[in-house]
Amino acid sequence: MPLLPGAVRLLQGALMATSTTRSRARFHRLRVAEVRALTADAVEVTFTVPAELVAEYDFLPGQYVALRARIDGHEARRSYSLCRPPAPGSLSIAIKRNHGGWFSAWAQSGLRPGDEIDVMSPQGTFTTGLPDLDAAHVAGIVAGSGITPMMALATDVLAASPTSRFTLVYTNRSTLDVMFLDDLADLKDRHPTRFALHHVLSREQRAAPVLSGRIDEERLRRILEGLVRPATVDEWFLCGPLELVQLCRRTLADVGVDDAHIRYELFTTGESRGPTGPRPPVTVRADEPVHTIEFTLDGQSTRVDTPVSARESILDAALRVRPDVPFACAGGVCGTCRARVLTGSVTMTENYALEPDELERGYVLTCQSHPTSDRVTVDYDN
């Protein structure tokens, strides 16, 4: 699933430490092993991970990777959740064609077995924070390609303990749009009493009225009253567009679910922005005021000036002098461009990725951060 993968909240458990000490992701060139059709406009892409890189691509269910390619002469990056549980030597993602999505369209028609593409090592904290899955009940509410991380999470949770349960509410327009339809049916066959699967179709009539139509607040409350009772759930996973995720968070809070038990991830914020396509060049004139940005990456310090009038993000400015600066979605949701402000000050436009403790320690998303002092120093390494 395309993340823009990736506004997430992990507010409890041992994995909180992971979110504040996450290592910087790096790209490696991986070979495509298989491309499997999921629907008319979605494919599953499996990559072969060579033995020397297995440790680099170790991941937790729910994490994502970014792909990097040159399309029509411009670098493009997109993030996609890993859709299979960890398996040494292999990793799989699902790519759904988006309306107007030039990267997804290219991937649908251009990726073939044997091709090689740059794949970033796994990132993200959309992972379970439960210390013990024995008798645990995990629930997910997802839309469209939001199913991708849920495939890995549900499979992992159900395999972890013979007493664990997973309830999934999955909304699409019609049956033809359901990604992993057969895989979900197989998972249900393997765990008939522990995996509850509810397909909600907005443009197709289902036998149960509650499962027919768009998920709005009224329908969601009926689902929570009759299909997945919040009092029985230990952990919630929400994945989809911003509107659905916000609706679910508000409604769950209203029925008494603590936000500490909710993890969420966005695959779109409803806006299109970020340095993943052509950008107008920024030039610095000698007669205009500038912000001076100094940043450390891989132990090397670099300086760049950015015109005050340009309102350039720290990431955009840094990319003009260091094309290896890490980023993926550039929309404030995945956290790949995370860095720590050491001196100076910035203002951050959006933040769907950083935890409160990270903000307190001075971390920012450089794709969304703009200098507000004459000089700013940031560190990508720590």
C-alpha positions as CSV (number, residue, x, y, z in Angstrom):
1,M,0.0,0.0,0.0
2,P,1.3,3.5,-0.8
3,L,2.0,5.2,2.4
4,L,2.6,8.8,2.1
5,P,2.9,4.6,4.6
6,G,3.0,6.3,6.9
7,A,1.6,8.3,9.9
8,V,1.8,6.0,12.8
9,R,1.4,6.1,16.6
10,L,3.1,3.6,18.9
11,L,2.4,4.9,22.4
12,Q,3.1,1.9,24.7
13,G,5.2,-1.2,25.1
14,A,8.8,-2.0,24.4
15,L,8.6,-0.8,20.9
16,M,8.4,2.8,22.0
17,A,12.2,2.5,22.6
18,T,12.6,1.4,19.0
19,S,10.7,4.4,17.7
20,T,13.2,6.8,19.3
21,T,16.3,4.9,18.4
22,R,15.4,3.8,14.9
23,S,18.4,3.5,12.6
24,R,18.6,5.4,9.3
25,A,17.3,3.5,6.4
26,R,19.5,2.8,3.3
27,F,18.8,1.8,-0.2
28,H,20.0,-1.4,-1.8
29,R,19.4,-2.7,-5.2
30,L,17.1,-5.8,-5.1
31,R,16.0,-8.1,-7.8
32,V,12.3,-8.7,-8.5
33,A,11.5,-12.4,-8.0
34,E,7.7,-12.4,-8.8
35,V,4.9,-10.0,-9.8
36,R,1.5,-11.4,-8.9
37,A,-1.8,-9.9,-9.9
38,L,-4.2,-9.1,-7.0
39,T,-6.9,-7.2,-8.8
40,A,-7.2,-5.4,-12.1
41,D,-5.2,-2.5,-10.7
42,A,-3.1,-4.0,-8.0
43,V,-0.1,-6.4,-7.9
44,E,2.1,-8.0,-5.3
45,V,5.8,-7.6,-5.9
46,T,8.3,-10.0,-4.3
47,F,12.0,-9.2,-4.0
48,T,14.9,-11.5,-3.5
49,V,17.1,-10.5,-0.6
50,P,20.7,-11.7,-1.0
51,A,22.3,-13.5,2.0
52,E,24.6,-10.6,2.7
53,L,21.7,-8.2,3.1
54,V,19.3,-10.4,5.1
55,A,20.1,-8.5,8.4
56,E,19.4,-5.2,6.6
57,Y,16.0,-6.3,5.6
58,D,14.9,-7.9,8.9
59,F,11.5,-6.3,9.8
60,L,8.5,-6.4,12.0
61,P,5.0,-7.0,10.6
62,G,3.4,-3.7,9.8
63,Q,6.6,-2.0,8.6
64,Y,7.2,-0.5,5.1
65,V,9.9,-0.1,2.5
66,A,10.4,2.7,0.0
67,L,11.2,2.2,-3.7
68,R,13.3,4.5,-5.8
69,A,13.3,4.8,-9.5
70,R,14.0,7.3,-12.3
71,I,10.9,7.9,-14.4
72,D,10.9,10.3,-17.4
73,G,14.3,11.6,-16.2
74,H,13.1,12.4,-12.7
75,E,13.7,10.5,-9.4
76,A,10.6,9.1,-7.8
77,R,10.1,7.5,-4.5
78,R,7.1,5.8,-3.0
79,S,6.6,3.8,0.2
80,Y,4.8,0.5,0.4
81,S,3.9,-1.7,3.4
82,L,5.3,-5.2,3.6
83,C,2.4,-7.6,3.1
84,R,4.0,-10.9,4.3
85,P,5.5,-11.9,7.6
86,P,9.3,-11.8,7.8
87,A,11.0,-14.6,5.8
88,P,14.8,-14.5,5.3
89,G,15.7,-13.9,1.7
90,S,12.4,-12.5,0.6
91,L,10.1,-9.5,1.1
92,S,6.8,-8.6,-0.6
93,I,4.8,-5.4,-1.1
94,A,1.6,-4.6,-2.8
95,I,1.2,-1.8,-5.3
96,K,-2.2,-0.4,-6.3
97,R,-2.6,1.9,-9.2
98,N,-3.7,5.3,-8.0
99,H,-5.6,7.8,-10.2
100,G,-2.9,10.1,-11.5
101,G,-0.2,8.1,-9.8
102,W,2.7,8.1,-12.1
103,F,4.9,5.9,-9.9
104,S,2.2,3.2,-9.4
105,A,1.3,3.3,-13.1
106,W,4.9,2.8,-14.0
107,A,5.3,-0.1,-11.4
108,Q,2.2,-1.8,-12.7
109,S,3.4,-1.9,-16.3
110,G,7.2,-1.7,-15.9
111,L,8.2,-4.1,-13.2
112,R,9.0,-7.6,-14.3
113,P,10.7,-10.6,-12.7
114,G,14.4,-10.2,-13.1
115,D,14.3,-6.4,-12.9
116,E,16.3,-4.6,-10.3
117,I,15.2,-1.6,-8.3
118,D,16.4,0.4,-5.3
119,V,14.6,-0.7,-2.1
120,M,15.0,1.0,1.2
121,S,15.6,-1.1,4.3
122,P,12.4,-1.5,6.4
123,Q,11.1,1.3,8.6
124,G,8.0,2.2,10.6
125,T,6.3,1.7,13.9
126,F,2.9,0.5,12.8
127,T,3.6,-2.7,14.8
128,T,2.0,-4.4,17.7
129,G,3.0,-3.1,21.1
130,L,1.4,-5.9,23.1
131,P,4.0,-7.7,25.2
132,D,2.2,-11.0,25.0
133,L,-0.2,-12.2,22.3
134,D,-1.6,-15.1,24.4
135,A,-5.4,-14.6,24.5
136,A,-5.0,-11.2,22.8
137,H,-7.7,-9.8,20.6
138,V,-6.4,-7.4,17.9
139,A,-8.7,-5.6,15.5
140,G,-8.2,-3.7,12.3
141,I,-10.3,-1.3,10.3
142,V,-8.9,-0.7,6.8
143,A,-9.8,0.6,3.4
144,G,-8.5,-0.4,0.0
145,S,-4.8,-0.8,-0.1
146,G,-4.7,-0.3,3.6
147,I,-5.0,-4.1,3.8
148,T,-1.4,-4.5,2.9
149,P,0.2,-4.2,6.4
150,M,-2.7,-5.9,7.9
151,M,-1.9,-9.1,5.9
152,A,1.4,-9.4,7.7
153,L,0.0,-8.3,11.1
154,A,-3.0,-10.7,11.0
155,T,-0.9,-13.6,9.9
156,D,1.7,-13.0,12.5
157,V,-0.8,-12.4,15.4
158,L,-2.7,-15.6,14.6
159,A,0.5,-17.6,14.3
160,A,2.0,-16.3,17.5
161,S,-0.4,-18.0,19.9
162,P,-3.2,-20.6,19.6
163,T,-5.4,-18.4,21.8
164,S,-4.9,-15.1,20.0
165,R,-7.7,-13.5,17.9
166,F,-7.8,-11.1,15.0
167,T,-10.9,-9.2,13.8
168,L,-10.7,-7.4,10.4
169,V,-13.2,-4.9,9.0
170,Y,-12.2,-4.3,5.4
171,T,-14.0,-1.7,3.2
172,N,-13.9,-1.5,-0.6
173,R,-16.2,-0.4,-3.4
174,S,-16.9,-3.9,-4.7
175,T,-15.7,-7.5,-4.6
176,L,-13.5,-6.9,-7.6
177,D,-11.6,-4.2,-5.7
178,V,-10.7,-6.5,-2.8
179,M,-6.9,-7.0,-2.6
180,F,-5.8,-10.4,-1.2
181,L,-9.3,-11.8,-1.5
182,D,-8.1,-15.4,-1.8
183,D,-5.4,-15.0,0.8
184,L,-7.9,-13.6,3.3
185,A,-10.2,-16.6,2.6
186,D,-7.3,-19.0,3.2
187,L,-6.4,-17.3,6.5
188,K,-10.0,-17.6,7.5
189,D,-10.0,-21.3,6.6
190,R,-6.8,-21.9,8.7
191,H,-8.2,-20.0,11.7
192,P,-12.0,-20.3,11.5
193,T,-12.7,-19.5,15.1
194,R,-10.0,-16.9,15.7
195,F,-10.1,-14.8,12.6
196,A,-13.2,-12.8,12.0
197,L,-13.4,-11.1,8.6
198,H,-16.0,-8.6,7.6
199,H,-16.1,-7.2,4.1
200,V,-17.9,-3.8,3.8
201,L,-18.7,-2.9,0.2
202,S,-19.9,0.6,-0.6
203,R,-21.2,-0.1,-4.1
204,E,-22.3,-3.7,-3.8
205,Q,-25.2,-5.1,-1.8
206,R,-24.3,-7.5,1.0
207,A,-26.6,-9.9,2.9
208,A,-26.1,-7.9,6.1
209,P,-27.2,-4.2,5.7
210,V,-24.5,-3.0,8.1
211,L,-21.9,-4.3,5.6
212,S,-23.5,-2.5,2.6
213,G,-22.5,1.1,2.0
214,R,-19.8,3.6,2.9
215,I,-18.5,3.6,6.4
216,D,-19.8,6.8,8.1
217,E,-20.2,7.4,11.8
218,E,-23.6,5.7,12.0
219,R,-22.4,2.6,10.2
220,L,-19.2,2.5,12.2
221,R,-21.1,2.6,15.5
222,R,-23.3,-0.3,14.4
223,I,-20.2,-2.3,13.5
224,L,-18.8,-1.6,16.9
225,E,-22.0,-2.6,18.6
226,G,-22.6,-5.8,16.7
227,L,-19.4,-7.1,15.0
228,V,-16.4,-6.1,17.0
229,R,-17.1,-4.9,20.5
230,P,-14.4,-2.4,21.7
231,A,-14.4,-3.8,25.3
232,T,-13.0,-7.1,24.0
233,V,-10.2,-5.6,21.9
234,D,-6.7,-5.2,23.3
235,E,-5.2,-3.3,20.4
236,W,-6.6,-1.5,17.3
237,F,-5.0,-0.9,13.9
238,L,-6.4,1.7,11.5
239,C,-5.1,2.1,8.0
240,G,-6.6,4.1,5.1
241,P,-7.3,7.6,4.0
242,L,-7.1,10.5,6.5
243,E,-10.9,10.9,6.6
244,L,-11.6,7.2,7.6
245,V,-8.7,7.1,10.1
246,Q,-9.9,10.3,11.8
247,L,-13.5,9.0,11.9
248,C,-12.4,5.8,13.5
249,R,-10.2,7.5,16.1
250,R,-12.9,9.9,17.1
251,T,-15.6,7.2,17.3
252,L,-13.3,4.8,19.2
253,A,-12.4,7.5,21.7
254,D,-16.1,8.4,22.1
255,V,-16.9,4.8,23.1
256,G,-14.1,4.7,25.6
257,V,-11.1,3.3,23.8
258,D,-7.8,4.8,25.1
259,D,-5.7,6.3,22.4
260,A,-2.7,4.3,23.8
261,H,-4.3,1.2,22.3
262,I,-4.8,2.6,18.8
263,R,-2.1,2.5,16.1
264,Y,-2.9,4.2,12.8
265,E,-1.3,4.7,9.4
266,L,-2.3,6.8,6.5
267,F,-1.8,6.0,2.8
268,T,-3.0,9.5,1.8
269,T,-3.6,12.8,3.5
270,G,-5.7,14.1,0.6
271,E,-2.9,16.4,-0.5
272,S,-0.1,15.9,-3.1
273,R,3.2,17.5,-2.3
274,G,6.8,16.7,-1.6
275,P,10.1,16.4,-3.5
276,T,9.3,13.2,-5.3
277,G,8.8,14.8,-8.7
278,P,10.1,17.8,-10.7
279,R,10.7,20.9,-8.5
280,P,11.5,24.5,-9.6
281,P,15.2,25.3,-9.0
282,V,16.1,27.5,-6.1
283,T,18.9,30.0,-6.6
284,V,20.5,32.1,-4.0
285,R,21.3,35.7,-4.8
286,A,24.0,37.6,-3.0
287,D,21.7,40.5,-2.2
288,E,18.9,38.6,-0.4
289,P,18.6,37.3,3.2
290,V,19.1,33.6,3.7
291,H,18.8,30.9,6.3
292,T,22.0,28.8,6.8
293,I,21.4,25.1,7.3
294,E,24.1,22.8,8.5
295,F,23.4,19.1,8.6
296,T,25.3,16.0,9.5
297,L,24.7,12.8,7.5
298,D,26.9,9.7,7.7
299,G,29.3,11.6,9.9
300,Q,29.8,14.3,7.2
301,S,28.7,17.9,7.8
302,T,27.4,19.9,5.0
303,R,26.2,23.5,4.8
304,V,23.6,25.0,2.4
305,D,22.0,28.5,2.2
306,T,18.3,28.8,1.5
307,P,16.6,32.1,0.6
308,V,14.1,33.3,3.2
309,S,11.7,34.2,0.4
310,A,11.8,30.6,-1.0
311,R,10.2,29.0,2.1
312,E,12.2,26.0,1.2
313,S,12.0,22.9,3.6
314,I,15.2,21.7,5.2
315,L,14.9,18.5,3.1
316,D,14.6,20.4,-0.2
317,A,17.5,22.6,0.7
318,A,19.6,19.6,1.8
319,L,18.9,17.6,-1.4
320,R,20.3,20.4,-3.5
321,V,23.8,19.6,-2.1
322,R,23.4,16.0,-0.9
323,P,21.2,13.8,-3.0
324,D,21.6,10.9,-0.5
325,V,19.6,12.7,2.2
326,P,17.0,10.2,3.3
327,F,13.3,10.6,2.5
328,A,10.4,8.6,1.2
329,C,6.9,10.0,1.2
330,A,7.9,13.7,1.7
331,G,4.4,14.3,3.0
332,G,5.0,14.2,6.7
333,V,3.7,10.7,7.3
334,C,6.5,8.1,7.1
335,G,9.3,9.6,9.3
336,T,12.1,8.6,7.0
337,C,13.5,12.1,6.8
338,R,13.6,12.4,10.6
339,A,16.5,14.5,12.1
340,R,17.3,16.2,15.3
341,V,17.6,20.0,15.6
342,L,20.7,20.8,17.5
343,T,20.8,24.6,17.2
344,G,18.4,27.2,15.9
345,S,14.6,26.8,15.4
346,V,12.2,25.5,12.8
347,T,8.5,25.4,12.3
348,M,6.9,22.1,11.2
349,T,3.9,22.2,8.8
350,E,2.6,18.6,9.3
351,N,3.5,15.7,11.6
352,Y,1.8,12.4,11.3
353,A,4.9,10.3,12.2
354,L,6.8,11.5,15.2
355,E,5.9,10.5,18.8
356,P,5.5,13.1,21.6
357,D,8.7,11.9,23.2
358,E,10.6,12.4,19.9
359,L,9.3,15.9,19.6
360,E,10.4,16.7,23.1
361,R,13.9,15.5,22.3
362,G,14.1,17.9,19.3
363,Y,13.3,15.6,16.4
364,V,11.5,17.0,13.3
365,L,10.5,15.8,9.9
366,T,12.8,17.7,7.6
367,C,10.4,17.5,4.7
368,Q,7.9,19.6,6.7
369,S,10.4,21.8,8.6
370,H,11.3,25.4,7.7
371,P,14.0,27.4,9.4
372,T,12.8,30.3,11.6
373,S,16.3,31.4,12.8
374,D,19.2,32.6,10.8
375,R,21.1,29.4,11.4
376,V,19.8,25.9,11.9
377,T,21.9,22.7,12.6
378,V,20.3,19.3,12.3
379,D,21.7,15.8,12.7
380,Y,20.3,12.9,10.6
381,D,22.7,10.4,12.3
382,N,21.3,10.5,15.9
